[in-house]
Amino acid sequence: MKYRQEEDSLGIVNVPANHFWGAQTERSLENFPQEVEKMPHSQIMAIASIKRCAAIVNNKEKKLDDNKKDLIVKACDRILKGEFDNEFPLTVWQTGSGTQTNMNVNEVISHIANENEKIIHPNDHVNMSQSSNDVFPTAMHLSTYKNLSEKLLKELEKTIDAIKKLEDENKNIIKTGRTHLQDATPLKLSQEISAWRTCLERDLKVLKEVKEELTYLAIGGTAVGTGINAKKEFGNEMAKELSDFYGFEFKSDENKFYQLSSKSALVNVHGTIKALATDLYKIANDIRFLSCGPRCGISELIIPANEPGSSIMPGKVNPTQVESITMVCIKIMANDFAISMANTQGQLQLNTYMPLIIHSMDNSITLLSKSLKCFREKLLEGLVANEKNIAKNLENSLMLVTSLSPHIGYDKASKIAKYAYKNNLTLKQACHELKYLSDEEFDEIVKPEKMV
């Protein structure tokens, strides 16, 4: 491999000649774990967008001439198109401020810009009016807001629509309810499904509200929040440029000290994603229980047969989509703990656990978005009610006896249920033998359609 020599404040470094990064990127490669998790691509792209907008604002503020501005903007545009994705090799497990990734982007931009002549310096020009300490958290907000808007929220809305369709298709089916996993009074299958829909609708509402906390940006705070080396209006101008670039409305936070030291906005967003994950776990688990069988379980729902379920038992079908999404939900809960714990480490003027936070956030949004798509397309859209088994279970339910309590009292109704269970009788047969009601009276009172 051929090398070229690059220099930083610590001295000379040999850098692979076929790559665009510089000395600080190479030092990071040498000093931290390799072949492990890399910085999320979305975070790299967000940093590149910040560099692009910063060049424009610095030019407007007469700090950067037109030629340098154009060179930086063109280099950023090429990065944002995906031409240089292999030039960002750094791991998540680096400095907690993300400085090395910020410098990795600075170095690559300057190298691209200096293709014909060495004009652009990674610190003096690409990083002008900025610090890693305000660039990295700003990029975290930008990438998370974009990922939520373009990935998770859209998939969640489609999932809600699929559940609404299921609800409508099953509005005339009455089935046995269950509490404590034991037989309970009846309800409509559509009513059971409506709980799933409402869970997700309310999670969606909160997620849309809480993501607006991400529109407040740290940029302009530079090193510790005072804005040293940046003009007073730099943060506001950057927010305008970034808003134009993304098509979302961003604002410069009036308190940059808060933005640099606390990541509570990201904690709040991910906390809502965790709440969504807990609801999805419940929904998936309901489907797991209701589809168990097909002959020796509840078997009130029939799941699609997407793949063979066993390497030894022919014809077995397993709830694989349920298992997949519930594993994803557990991973999201683990990510939430990591993000919450990382936010406690905002020591004095800077949180130095930011790579862990954005890695966990990006992982949760990406995983859940893709998992929701599979869950919807491979399970929900093919889920069918087993009406024969639903009717059979409803007929055998002892808890239909609940409708008798107002007429014969709780104690007599309880005796009917226990007598029926002990003697393997229907409720009607038990009531007849105990002589509490005539068959006609029983039929008039015990009507499941009146109990829902």
Secondary structure, DSSP 8 states (H G I E B T S, - for coil): --EEEEEETTEEEEEETT----HHHHHHHHHS--SS-B--HHHHHHHHHHHHHHHHHHHHTTSS-HHHHHHHHHHHHHHHTTTTGGG---BSSS-TT-HHHHHHHHHHHHHHHTSSS----IIIIITTT--HHHHHHHHHHHHHHHHIIIIIHHHHHHHHHHHHHHHHHTTT-EEEEEETTEEEEEEEHHHHHHHHHHHHHHHHHHHHHHGGGGGEE-TT-TTTSS-TTS-TTHHHHHHHHHHHHHSS--EE-S-HHHHHH--HHHHHHHHHHHHHHHHHHHHHHHHHHHT--SSSS---EE----S---SSSTT----HHHHHHHHHHHHHHHHHHHHHHHHTTEETTEES-HHHHHHHHHHHHHHHHHHHHHHHHHTGGG-EE-HHHHHHHHHH-GGGGGGGHHHH-HHHHHHHHHHHHHTT--HHHHHHHHTSS-HHHHHHH--GGG--
